[in-house]
Amino acid sequence: MAFRLDGKVALVTGGSRGIGLETANYLAERGAKLFLVDVDEKGLNETVQILKEQGLEVESCAADISNSESAQKAVDSCVEQFEKIDILVNNAGITRDGLAIRMKDADWEMVLQVNLTGSFYMARAAAKYMMRARAGRIVNVASVVGMMGNAGQANYAASKAGVIGMTKSLAKELASRGVTVNAVAPGFIETKMTEAMTEEAQKAVLSVVPMKRYGKPAEVASAIGFLASEQAAYITGQVVVVDGGLNM
Ligand SMILES: NC(=O)c1ccc[n+]([C@@H]2O[C@H](COP(=O)([O-])OP(=O)(O)OC[C@H]3O[C@@H](n4cnc5c(N)ncnc54)[C@H](O)[C@@H]3O)[C@@H](O)[C@H]2O)c1
C-alpha cells in the first residue's frame, strides 16, 4: 500500500506551478494539508482555487522567500492556519543563465539570493517549530547542475551546490531532534524552466541523458514525497538524484 501523510501539514514553496504544484498534489493525494507559498500572487491564487475545487485542504501566502522577513512570516502564517508545520519542501527557484564572463552582478546575486538564501530562510524558520515538535521533514530541491556544473549556469550551479552543503549541515544539526533534511536533485524536467532553453540546448541535453527523454514533474514529486514520509525516517543528509541517469 502507498504511504500516507494523513494529518500532516506540508508547506511547499514555488507551489503554484511546475514541480512544486506536482509535489503539492502528490502530498495532498496522500492526505497532507497544503500551505503553498509563491511570489507569483496571481498564479498562486489560480492554483489554490483549482485545488480547493478539487476538495483539497489548502491555504496559501504570497511571499518572496528571498526576503528574510517575508520567509519568516510565511512559515508563521502556516503555523497560525494549521497549528504546525510537519513538512517543508523548499522548491522555489529561478535561473538567470549566461556565460560567466558576461554575467551581470544582479543575475549572480539574484539566483543565489532566491535559490540558496531563500531556502535557508525558510528552513531556519521551519526548523524552529519542527525542533520544538521533535519531528519534521525538510526536503530541498537542488539540481544535478549543482553536482556536475553546467556552462552558462555558474550562478545556478553555485546556488544548488550551496543547497546541497546546507542540506547536509542542517541534517547534522537537526538529526537528534527527529527532523530529517534531504535534497532531491532533478536532472532536466519538463517545466516552464526547461521550456525557456533554446532548441539547440535542449538537443544537447537529451544527447547526454541515458534515458533520452526529459523527466516529468511527477517523477520528482514522488521522490520528494517519499523523503517527506514516515517511511524515510532513517534517511537524512542525502541527495536523491532524479535525472534519467545523467549523473552517475
Ligand atoms: N525544471 C527542471 O528541469 C529542473 C531541474 C533541476 C532542478 N529544478 C529545480 O526545481 C525547482 C522547481 O522548478 P520548476 O521547473 O518547477 O520551475 P518553475 O519556474 O516552473 O516554478 C518555480 C516556482 O517558484 C516560484 N518562485 C520563484 N522565485 C520565488 C521567490 N523568490 N519566492 C517564492 N516563490 C518563487 C515561481 O513563481 C514559480 O511558481 C527549482 O528549484 C528548480 O531550480 C528544476
The ligand as an ORCA input file, in Angstrom:
! r2SCAN-3c Opt
* xyz 0 1
  N      12.793     22.028    -14.447
  C      13.973     21.464    -14.316
  O      14.494     20.875    -15.258
  C      14.703     21.474    -13.011
  C      15.875     20.748    -12.899
  C      16.571     20.738    -11.701
  C      16.089     21.465    -10.633
  N      14.944     22.187    -10.767
  C      14.514     22.947     -9.597
  O      13.183     22.595     -9.265
  C      12.533     23.708     -8.666
  C      11.222     23.972     -9.377
  O      11.493     24.206    -10.724
  P      10.376     24.288    -11.868
  O      11.000     23.749    -13.074
  O       9.094     23.723    -11.379
  O      10.314     25.885    -12.035
  P       9.118     26.868    -12.377
  O       9.774     28.106    -12.872
  O       8.077     26.212    -13.227
  O       8.469     27.144    -10.932
  C       9.149     27.826     -9.924
  C       8.145     28.477     -8.993
  O       8.876     29.174     -7.968
  C       8.299     30.458     -7.795
  N       9.287     31.405     -7.287
  C      10.358     31.929     -7.934
  N      11.012     32.796     -7.156
  C      10.367     32.835     -5.975
  C      10.565     33.569     -4.770
  N      11.560     34.441     -4.658
  N       9.705     33.360     -3.740
  C       8.683     32.486     -3.865
  N       8.437     31.776     -4.991
  C       9.265     31.939     -6.040
  C       7.816     30.841     -9.188
  O       6.841     31.888     -9.145
  C       7.263     29.527     -9.705
  O       5.905     29.335     -9.336
  C      13.523     24.872     -8.724
  O      14.213     24.992     -7.512
  C      14.463     24.442     -9.835
  O      15.743     25.038     -9.693
  C      14.239     22.210    -11.922
*
